[in-house]
């Protein structure tokens, strides 16, 4: 098929660069527009990222010569664009929220990694292996907001919850309802952007607090697991989560230490392993280009998963789980890991777009 022309907002940032890398040779999508803040607009992309190119790969040739557009400049947005990916956050969260809807109102499907609209009732938070049925929310959003040109906004969840939430969902789908989770995250530097990567306070250190992360970790799963109401998503209220979120001196890969308590039926360890190893969802059934063949990978070694060894499992799109054992207070405990800027951000958004294509929405 002809490739779908796409735009990347926040293209010079950490997530934006991952979009550029992942879409450079994508079989379905083609980058025709890159946009960023006014300080980068008007520059060639290679100039705008010259001193802060994060990837070990060279800047893709097709993108090097694209002129960076101001994210608010709609006049110079190519008419051919059919989808907008965003790794953008303006200084004011309300401004980000409004700008996302401005793109949607103009008819653009908008897939965002920002938290700006995650708690907007009619904006779904998407993990394709979990809540692919929430695509039905798009029509409700368009009706609510009078989007008559086919545009809409979809948000990606916080990158840290994607390290473990698919593993929890797989257990629930198998009939083992989860009651309580205690989550301790060990989050990579790239999740905080350039400033965090180059922060002197992160050298040989761990910071036991990341602003806003604990609330996101405790609340966003309730929307991901939620149901579709007449005007928005109804939160799932059966799951209770207590989170502690830390920043560790690792470049890529968010890890979560999970203590899990079930409501009534408690699976055996072998049952849990079998559920994880055999779990498949719609992205795998459709054989989407970015979908991991096995969304949950279990590693038996006692010292795994590790970011250096496991964050890039299956193109950086798989969740890797290890150290499953019984817990003396809860029922079980385990460690989970995913690549925060691929699975947790750009790659997860691209997988969402692929699903929308297959469903005939995009």
FENSULNOR-V721410 format. One record per pair of residues at least 6 apart in sequence whose C-alpha atoms are under 8 Angstrom apart, sorted by the first residue. I is the first residue (numbers start at 1). J is the second residue. D is the distance in Angstrom with one decimal. If there is no record, write none. Layout:
<<I & J & D> <I & J & D>>
//
This chain:
<<1 & 28 & 7.4> <2 & 28 & 7.4> <3 & 27 & 7.1> <3 & 28 & 4.8> <3 & 29 & 4.9> <3 & 30 & 5.8> <4 & 28 & 6.1> <4 & 29 & 4.6> <4 & 30 & 5.9> <4 & 81 & 7.7> <4 & 82 & 6.5> <4 & 83 & 7.8> <5 & 29 & 6.0> <5 & 30 & 4.9> <5 & 31 & 5.9> <5 & 32 & 5.9> <5 & 80 & 6.2> <5 & 81 & 4.9> <5 & 82 & 5.7> <5 & 83 & 7.0> <6 & 29 & 6.6> <6 & 30 & 5.9> <6 & 31 & 5.0> <6 & 32 & 5.9> <6 & 33 & 6.7> <6 & 81 & 5.1> <6 & 82 & 5.9> <6 & 83 & 4.9> <6 & 84 & 5.7> <6 & 85 & 7.4> <7 & 31 & 6.0> <7 & 32 & 6.1> <7 & 33 & 4.5> <7 & 34 & 5.7> <7 & 35 & 7.5> <7 & 81 & 6.4> <7 & 83 & 6.5> <7 & 84 & 4.8> <7 & 85 & 6.2> <8 & 16 & 6.7> <8 & 19 & 7.3> <8 & 20 & 7.8> <8 & 31 & 7.5> <8 & 33 & 6.4> <8 & 34 & 4.9> <8 & 35 & 6.1> <8 & 84 & 5.9> <8 & 85 & 4.9> <8 & 86 & 5.7> <8 & 87 & 7.5> <9 & 16 & 7.0> <9 & 34 & 6.1> <9 & 35 & 4.7> <9 & 36 & 5.8> <9 & 71 & 6.3> <9 & 84 & 7.3> <9 & 85 & 6.2> <9 & 86 & 4.6> <9 & 87 & 6.0> <9 & 88 & 5.7> <10 & 16 & 5.4> <10 & 34 & 7.7> <10 & 35 & 5.9> <10 & 36 & 4.6> <10 & 37 & 7.3> <10 & 71 & 7.8> <10 & 86 & 6.2> <10 & 87 & 5.0> <10 & 88 & 4.3> <10 & 89 & 7.6> <11 & 17 & 5.8> <11 & 19 & 7.5> <11 & 20 & 7.3> <11 & 34 & 5.7> <11 & 35 & 5.8> <11 & 36 & 5.9> <11 & 86 & 7.9> <11 & 87 & 7.0> <11 & 88 & 7.9> <12 & 35 & 7.9> <12 & 36 & 6.5> <12 & 45 & 7.7> <12 & 48 & 6.8> <12 & 49 & 5.8> <13 & 87 & 7.3> <13 & 88 & 7.9> <13 & 193 & 7.6> <14 & 54 & 6.8> <14 & 87 & 8.0> <14 & 190 & 7.2> <14 & 193 & 6.0> <14 & 194 & 7.3> <14 & 341 & 7.7> <15 & 87 & 5.3> <15 & 341 & 6.0> <15 & 345 & 6.6> <15 & 346 & 6.1> <16 & 86 & 7.3> <16 & 87 & 5.3> <16 & 88 & 7.8> <16 & 346 & 7.4> <17 & 53 & 7.6> <17 & 54 & 7.3> <17 & 55 & 7.4> <18 & 55 & 7.7> <18 & 341 & 6.9> <18 & 342 & 6.9> <18 & 346 & 6.0> <18 & 347 & 7.8> <19 & 85 & 7.9> <19 & 346 & 5.3> <19 & 347 & 7.3> <20 & 31 & 7.7> <20 & 60 & 7.5> <20 & 63 & 7.6> <21 & 59 & 7.7> <21 & 60 & 6.9> <22 & 346 & 7.8> <22 & 347 & 7.1> <23 & 29 & 6.6> <23 & 30 & 6.7> <23 & 31 & 6.9> <24 & 30 & 7.2> <24 & 31 & 7.2> <24 & 60 & 6.2> <24 & 62 & 7.5> <24 & 63 & 7.9> <27 & 289 & 7.6> <28 & 354 & 8.0> <31 & 63 & 7.3> <32 & 63 & 8.0> <32 & 66 & 7.7> <32 & 78 & 7.5> <32 & 81 & 7.3> <33 & 66 & 7.0> <33 & 67 & 7.8> <33 & 68 & 7.5> <33 & 69 & 7.5> <33 & 77 & 7.2> <33 & 78 & 7.0> <33 & 81 & 7.8> <34 & 45 & 7.6> <34 & 66 & 7.0> <34 & 67 & 7.2> <34 & 68 & 5.3> <34 & 69 & 6.2> <35 & 41 & 7.1> <35 & 68 & 5.0> <35 & 69 & 4.3> <35 & 70 & 5.4> <35 & 71 & 5.2> <36 & 68 & 6.6> <36 & 69 & 6.3> <36 & 70 & 5.4> <36 & 71 & 5.4> <36 & 88 & 7.6> <37 & 70 & 5.6> <37 & 71 & 6.3> <38 & 70 & 5.4> <38 & 71 & 7.9> <40 & 48 & 5.7> <40 & 68 & 6.5> <40 & 69 & 7.9> <40 & 70 & 7.6> <41 & 67 & 7.4> <41 & 68 & 4.8> <41 & 69 & 4.9> <41 & 70 & 5.1> <42 & 67 & 5.9> <42 & 68 & 5.4> <42 & 69 & 6.3> <42 & 70 & 7.9> <43 & 67 & 5.6> <43 & 68 & 5.6> <44 & 64 & 6.8> <44 & 65 & 5.5> <44 & 66 & 5.6> <44 & 67 & 4.4> <44 & 68 & 5.9> <45 & 63 & 6.8> <45 & 64 & 5.3> <45 & 65 & 6.1> <45 & 66 & 5.7> <45 & 67 & 5.9> <45 & 68 & 5.8> <46 & 59 & 7.1> <46 & 63 & 7.9> <46 & 64 & 4.8> <46 & 65 & 6.8> <48 & 68 & 7.8> <52 & 194 & 8.0> <53 & 59 & 7.9> <69 & 76 & 7.2> <69 & 77 & 7.6> <72 & 99 & 7.6> <81 & 108 & 7.9> <82 & 108 & 6.3> <82 & 109 & 7.1> <82 & 362 & 7.8> <83 & 108 & 5.7> <83 & 109 & 5.0> <83 & 110 & 6.2> <83 & 111 & 7.9> <83 & 362 & 7.7> <84 & 108 & 6.6> <84 & 109 & 6.2> <84 & 110 & 4.8> <84 & 111 & 6.3> <85 & 110 & 6.1> <85 & 111 & 5.0> <85 & 112 & 6.1> <85 & 349 & 7.5> <86 & 110 & 7.4> <86 & 111 & 6.2> <86 & 112 & 4.7> <86 & 113 & 6.1> <86 & 114 & 7.5> <87 & 112 & 6.4> <87 & 113 & 5.3> <87 & 114 & 6.5> <87 & 346 & 7.7> <88 & 96 & 7.9> <88 & 112 & 7.8> <88 & 113 & 7.4> <88 & 114 & 6.5> <89 & 96 & 6.0> <89 & 114 & 6.1> <89 & 116 & 7.9> <90 & 96 & 5.4> <93 & 116 & 5.6> <94 & 116 & 7.1> <96 & 116 & 6.2> <97 & 116 & 5.2> <97 & 117 & 5.8> <100 & 110 & 7.0> <100 & 153 & 6.9> <101 & 152 & 7.5> <101 & 153 & 6.8> <103 & 109 & 7.8> <103 & 110 & 7.0> <103 & 151 & 7.4> <104 & 110 & 6.3> <104 & 147 & 7.1> <104 & 150 & 7.7> <104 & 151 & 4.2> <104 & 152 & 4.7> <104 & 153 & 6.3> <105 & 146 & 7.9> <105 & 147 & 5.3> <105 & 148 & 7.7> <105 & 149 & 7.1> <105 & 151 & 5.9> <105 & 152 & 7.4> <106 & 147 & 7.9> <106 & 149 & 6.6> <106 & 151 & 6.6> <107 & 147 & 7.2> <107 & 148 & 7.4> <107 & 149 & 4.4> <107 & 150 & 4.9> <107 & 151 & 3.8> <107 & 152 & 7.4> <108 & 149 & 7.9> <108 & 150 & 6.8> <108 & 151 & 4.3> <108 & 152 & 6.7> <109 & 150 & 7.2> <109 & 151 & 4.6> <109 & 152 & 4.9> <109 & 153 & 6.3> <109 & 362 & 7.3> <110 & 151 & 7.2> <110 & 152 & 5.9> <110 & 153 & 4.8> <110 & 154 & 6.2> <111 & 153 & 6.0> <111 & 154 & 4.9> <111 & 155 & 5.8> <111 & 156 & 7.4> <111 & 349 & 6.5> <111 & 353 & 7.7> <112 & 153 & 7.3> <112 & 154 & 6.2> <112 & 155 & 4.8> <112 & 156 & 6.1> <112 & 349 & 7.5> <113 & 155 & 6.0> <113 & 156 & 5.1> <113 & 157 & 7.3> <113 & 158 & 8.0> <113 & 345 & 6.1> <113 & 346 & 7.6> <113 & 349 & 7.5> <114 & 155 & 7.0> <114 & 156 & 7.4> <115 & 155 & 7.4> <115 & 156 & 7.9> <115 & 157 & 7.4> <115 & 158 & 7.4> <117 & 123 & 6.6> <117 & 155 & 6.7> <118 & 124 & 7.2> <118 & 125 & 6.2> <118 & 155 & 5.9> <118 & 156 & 7.7> <118 & 157 & 7.2> <118 & 220 & 8.0> <121 & 231 & 7.5> <121 & 232 & 4.8> <121 & 233 & 5.8> <122 & 137 & 6.7> <122 & 138 & 7.9> <122 & 140 & 7.2> <122 & 141 & 5.4> <122 & 231 & 6.5> <122 & 232 & 4.2> <122 & 233 & 6.2> <123 & 137 & 7.3> <123 & 138 & 7.7> <123 & 141 & 7.0> <123 & 153 & 6.3> <123 & 154 & 5.7> <123 & 155 & 6.8> <123 & 232 & 7.5> <123 & 233 & 7.8> <124 & 134 & 6.5> <124 & 135 & 7.8> <124 & 137 & 6.7> <124 & 138 & 8.0> <124 & 154 & 5.6> <124 & 155 & 6.2> <124 & 223 & 7.9> <124 & 224 & 7.6> <124 & 233 & 7.2> <125 & 154 & 6.5> <125 & 155 & 4.8> <125 & 156 & 5.3> <125 & 157 & 5.6> <125 & 220 & 8.0> <125 & 223 & 6.9> <125 & 224 & 5.8> <126 & 132 & 7.2> <126 & 134 & 7.6> <126 & 154 & 7.1> <126 & 155 & 6.3> <126 & 156 & 5.3> <126 & 157 & 6.6> <126 & 224 & 6.7> <126 & 352 & 7.2> <127 & 156 & 7.1> <127 & 157 & 7.5> <127 & 162 & 7.9> <127 & 224 & 7.4> <127 & 348 & 7.2> <127 & 352 & 7.5> <128 & 282 & 7.5> <128 & 283 & 6.7> <128 & 348 & 7.8> <128 & 351 & 7.2> <128 & 352 & 6.0> <128 & 355 & 7.5> <129 & 166 & 7.1> <129 & 280 & 7.7> <129 & 281 & 5.2> <129 & 282 & 6.4> <129 & 283 & 6.4> <129 & 295 & 7.9> <130 & 166 & 6.6> <130 & 169 & 6.8> <130 & 224 & 7.6> <130 & 225 & 7.7> <130 & 281 & 7.5> <131 & 224 & 6.4> <131 & 225 & 6.9> <132 & 282 & 7.4> <134 & 227 & 7.9> <134 & 228 & 7.0> <135 & 356 & 7.8> <136 & 228 & 7.9> <137 & 228 & 6.8> <137 & 232 & 7.2> <137 & 233 & 7.7> <138 & 152 & 6.4> <138 & 153 & 7.8> <140 & 230 & 7.6> <140 & 231 & 6.5> <140 & 232 & 7.5> <141 & 147 & 7.9> <141 & 152 & 7.0> <141 & 231 & 7.7> <141 & 232 & 7.8> <142 & 148 & 6.9> <142 & 150 & 7.6> <142 & 151 & 7.3> <142 & 152 & 6.5> <144 & 231 & 7.3> <156 & 345 & 7.0> <156 & 348 & 7.5> <156 & 349 & 6.6> <157 & 220 & 6.8> <157 & 344 & 7.8> <158 & 216 & 6.7> <158 & 217 & 7.3> <158 & 220 & 7.6> <158 & 344 & 7.2> <159 & 191 & 7.9> <159 & 254 & 7.7> <159 & 340 & 5.4> <159 & 341 & 7.5> <159 & 343 & 7.8> <159 & 344 & 4.2> <159 & 345 & 6.2> <160 & 185 & 7.2> <160 & 187 & 7.1> <160 & 217 & 7.2> <160 & 254 & 5.9> <160 & 255 & 7.5> <160 & 256 & 7.6> <160 & 340 & 6.9> <160 & 344 & 7.0> <161 & 217 & 5.9> <161 & 221 & 7.4> <162 & 319 & 7.8> <162 & 338 & 6.9> <162 & 343 & 7.5> <162 & 344 & 5.9> <163 & 254 & 6.5> <163 & 255 & 6.4> <163 & 256 & 6.5> <163 & 319 & 6.0> <163 & 320 & 7.8> <163 & 336 & 5.7> <163 & 337 & 4.8> <163 & 338 & 4.6> <163 & 339 & 7.8> <163 & 340 & 8.0> <163 & 344 & 7.7> <164 & 256 & 6.8> <164 & 258 & 7.9> <164 & 319 & 7.1> <164 & 321 & 8.0> <164 & 336 & 5.5> <164 & 337 & 7.0> <164 & 338 & 8.0> <165 & 221 & 7.4> <166 & 296 & 7.5> <166 & 319 & 7.7> <167 & 276 & 6.5> <167 & 296 & 6.8> <167 & 319 & 8.0> <168 & 178 & 7.6> <170 & 275 & 6.7> <170 & 276 & 6.6> <170 & 279 & 6.5> <171 & 177 & 7.3> <171 & 178 & 8.0> <171 & 272 & 7.0> <171 & 275 & 6.6> <171 & 276 & 7.6> <172 & 178 & 6.7> <174 & 275 & 7.2> <176 & 262 & 6.9> <176 & 263 & 7.8> <176 & 264 & 7.8> <176 & 265 & 5.9> <176 & 266 & 6.6> <176 & 267 & 6.8> <177 & 262 & 5.8> <177 & 263 & 5.7> <177 & 264 & 7.3> <177 & 265 & 7.3> <178 & 239 & 6.6> <178 & 260 & 7.2> <178 & 261 & 6.1> <178 & 262 & 4.3> <178 & 263 & 5.6> <179 & 238 & 6.6> <179 & 239 & 5.2> <179 & 240 & 6.3> <179 & 260 & 7.8> <179 & 261 & 5.7> <179 & 262 & 5.0> <179 & 263 & 4.8> <180 & 239 & 6.0> <180 & 240 & 4.8> <180 & 241 & 5.8> <180 & 260 & 6.0> <180 & 261 & 5.1> <180 & 262 & 6.9> <181 & 239 & 7.8> <181 & 240 & 6.3> <181 & 241 & 4.8> <181 & 242 & 6.4> <181 & 258 & 6.7> <181 & 259 & 5.6> <181 & 260 & 4.8> <181 & 261 & 6.4> <182 & 241 & 5.9> <182 & 242 & 4.9> <182 & 243 & 5.9> <182 & 258 & 5.8> <182 & 259 & 5.0> <182 & 260 & 6.8> <183 & 241 & 7.2> <183 & 242 & 6.2> <183 & 243 & 4.7> <183 & 244 & 6.3> <183 & 256 & 6.4> <183 & 257 & 5.7> <183 & 258 & 4.8> <183 & 259 & 6.6> <184 & 243 & 5.8> <184 & 244 & 4.8> <184 & 245 & 5.8> <184 & 246 & 7.5> <184 & 256 & 5.6> <184 & 257 & 5.1> <184 & 258 & 6.7> <185 & 243 & 7.7> <185 & 244 & 6.4> <185 & 245 & 4.8> <185 & 246 & 5.8> <185 & 254 & 7.1> <185 & 255 & 5.6> <185 & 256 & 4.3> <185 & 257 & 6.3> <186 & 245 & 6.6> <186 & 246 & 5.1> <186 & 247 & 5.7> <186 & 248 & 5.9> <186 & 254 & 5.9> <186 & 255 & 5.0> <186 & 256 & 6.2> <187 & 245 & 7.3> <187 & 246 & 6.0> <187 & 247 & 4.8> <187 & 248 & 5.8> <187 & 250 & 7.8> <187 & 253 & 6.9> <187 & 254 & 4.5> <187 & 255 & 6.2> <188 & 247 & 6.2> <188 & 248 & 5.8> <188 & 249 & 6.6> <188 & 250 & 5.0> <188 & 251 & 5.4> <188 & 252 & 5.1> <188 & 253 & 5.5> <188 & 254 & 5.5> <188 & 340 & 7.6> <189 & 196 & 5.7> <189 & 197 & 5.1> <189 & 247 & 6.8> <189 & 248 & 6.8> <189 & 249 & 6.3> <189 & 250 & 5.9> <189 & 251 & 5.1> <189 & 252 & 6.7> <190 & 196 & 7.1> <190 & 197 & 6.1> <190 & 251 & 5.7> <190 & 252 & 5.9> <190 & 340 & 7.8> <190 & 341 & 7.3> <191 & 252 & 7.8> <191 & 340 & 6.7> <191 & 341 & 7.1> <196 & 202 & 7.4> <197 & 251 & 7.2> <202 & 248 & 7.3> <202 & 249 & 5.9> <203 & 249 & 6.7> <204 & 249 & 6.8> <205 & 248 & 6.9> <205 & 249 & 6.6> <206 & 246 & 7.0> <206 & 247 & 5.8> <206 & 248 & 4.9> <206 & 249 & 6.8> <207 & 246 & 5.6> <207 & 247 & 5.1> <207 & 248 & 6.7> <208 & 244 & 7.8> <208 & 245 & 6.6> <208 & 246 & 4.4> <208 & 247 & 6.5> <209 & 244 & 7.6> <209 & 245 & 5.9> <209 & 246 & 5.2> <209 & 247 & 7.0> <210 & 245 & 6.2> <210 & 246 & 6.2> <210 & 247 & 6.8> <213 & 245 & 6.3> <214 & 243 & 5.4> <214 & 244 & 6.0> <214 & 245 & 5.8> <215 & 243 & 7.9> <217 & 241 & 7.9> <217 & 243 & 6.5> <218 & 240 & 7.6> <218 & 241 & 5.1> <218 & 242 & 6.1> <218 & 243 & 6.2> <219 & 241 & 7.9> <222 & 235 & 5.3> <222 & 236 & 4.9> <222 & 237 & 6.6> <222 & 239 & 7.2> <223 & 233 & 6.9> <223 & 234 & 7.1> <223 & 235 & 4.9> <223 & 236 & 6.5> <225 & 235 & 7.2> <225 & 236 & 5.8> <226 & 233 & 6.2> <226 & 234 & 5.4> <226 & 235 & 4.5> <226 & 236 & 4.5> <227 & 233 & 5.6> <227 & 234 & 5.2> <227 & 235 & 6.7> <227 & 236 & 7.2> <228 & 234 & 6.1> <250 & 307 & 7.7> <252 & 307 & 6.8> <252 & 311 & 7.4> <252 & 339 & 6.3> <252 & 340 & 6.5> <252 & 341 & 7.4> <253 & 307 & 5.1> <253 & 311 & 5.4> <253 & 337 & 6.6> <253 & 338 & 5.6> <253 & 339 & 4.4> <253 & 340 & 5.3> <253 & 341 & 8.0> <254 & 307 & 7.6> <254 & 337 & 5.7> <254 & 338 & 5.7> <254 & 339 & 6.2> <254 & 340 & 5.6> <255 & 307 & 7.8> <255 & 335 & 7.1> <255 & 336 & 5.7> <255 & 337 & 4.4> <255 & 338 & 6.7> <256 & 335 & 5.7> <256 & 336 & 5.2> <256 & 337 & 6.3> <257 & 333 & 7.4> <257 & 334 & 6.1> <257 & 335 & 4.6> <257 & 336 & 6.6> <258 & 333 & 5.5> <258 & 334 & 5.4> <258 & 335 & 6.1> <258 & 336 & 7.6> <259 & 327 & 7.5> <259 & 330 & 6.4> <259 & 331 & 7.6> <259 & 332 & 6.0> <259 & 333 & 4.3> <259 & 334 & 6.7> <260 & 330 & 5.9> <260 & 331 & 5.9> <260 & 332 & 5.4> <260 & 333 & 6.0> <261 & 330 & 5.0> <261 & 331 & 5.0> <261 & 332 & 6.9> <262 & 331 & 7.0> <266 & 331 & 7.6> <269 & 324 & 7.5> <269 & 325 & 7.4> <273 & 298 & 7.4> <276 & 296 & 5.8> <276 & 297 & 7.3> <276 & 298 & 7.4> <277 & 294 & 7.4> <277 & 296 & 6.3> <277 & 297 & 6.3> <277 & 298 & 6.8> <278 & 294 & 7.8> <279 & 294 & 7.4> <279 & 295 & 7.2> <279 & 296 & 7.1> <280 & 294 & 6.9> <280 & 295 & 6.9> <283 & 291 & 5.8> <283 & 351 & 7.9> <283 & 355 & 6.8> <284 & 291 & 6.1> <284 & 292 & 7.1> <284 & 293 & 6.2> <284 & 294 & 7.9> <286 & 358 & 7.8> <288 & 351 & 7.3> <288 & 354 & 6.4> <288 & 355 & 7.2> <289 & 351 & 7.7> <289 & 354 & 7.5> <290 & 315 & 7.9> <290 & 317 & 7.5> <290 & 347 & 7.1> <290 & 350 & 7.2> <290 & 351 & 5.5> <290 & 354 & 7.9> <291 & 317 & 7.0> <291 & 351 & 6.5> <292 & 314 & 5.6> <292 & 315 & 7.4> <292 & 317 & 5.7> <292 & 318 & 5.7> <293 & 314 & 7.4> <294 & 318 & 6.8> <295 & 317 & 7.4> <295 & 318 & 4.8> <295 & 319 & 6.0> <296 & 318 & 5.9> <296 & 319 & 4.9> <296 & 320 & 5.8> <296 & 321 & 7.1> <297 & 318 & 6.8> <297 & 319 & 6.2> <297 & 320 & 4.7> <297 & 321 & 6.1> <298 & 320 & 5.8> <298 & 321 & 4.8> <298 & 322 & 5.6> <299 & 305 & 6.8> <299 & 320 & 7.2> <299 & 321 & 6.3> <299 & 322 & 5.2> <299 & 323 & 8.0> <300 & 322 & 6.3> <300 & 323 & 7.2> <301 & 322 & 7.5> <301 & 323 & 7.7> <302 & 322 & 7.5> <302 & 323 & 6.0> <303 & 323 & 7.8> <304 & 322 & 5.9> <304 & 323 & 7.2> <305 & 320 & 6.4> <305 & 321 & 6.4> <305 & 322 & 5.8> <305 & 335 & 7.2> <305 & 336 & 6.9> <305 & 337 & 6.6> <306 & 337 & 7.6> <307 & 337 & 7.2> <307 & 339 & 7.9> <310 & 320 & 6.8> <310 & 337 & 7.6> <310 & 338 & 7.9> <311 & 320 & 7.6> <311 & 337 & 6.7> <311 & 338 & 5.4> <311 & 339 & 4.8> <312 & 318 & 7.8> <312 & 338 & 8.0> <312 & 339 & 6.5> <313 & 319 & 7.8> <313 & 320 & 7.6> <316 & 338 & 7.2> <316 & 339 & 5.6> <316 & 342 & 5.9> <316 & 343 & 6.1> <317 & 338 & 7.3> <317 & 339 & 7.0> <317 & 342 & 6.6> <317 & 343 & 4.6> <317 & 347 & 6.9> <317 & 348 & 7.5> <318 & 338 & 6.7> <318 & 343 & 7.2> <319 & 336 & 6.9> <319 & 337 & 5.8> <319 & 338 & 5.0> <320 & 336 & 5.6> <320 & 337 & 5.2> <320 & 338 & 6.4> <321 & 334 & 7.1> <321 & 335 & 5.7> <321 & 336 & 4.3> <321 & 337 & 6.4> <322 & 334 & 6.0> <322 & 335 & 5.3> <322 & 336 & 6.4> <323 & 333 & 7.6> <323 & 334 & 5.1> <323 & 335 & 5.9> <324 & 332 & 6.9> <324 & 333 & 5.7> <324 & 334 & 4.4> <324 & 335 & 7.2> <325 & 332 & 5.6> <325 & 333 & 5.6> <325 & 334 & 6.5> <326 & 332 & 4.3> <326 & 333 & 6.2> <327 & 333 & 5.8> <338 & 344 & 7.1> <341 & 347 & 7.5> <342 & 348 & 6.6> <353 & 362 & 7.3> <356 & 362 & 5.3>>
//
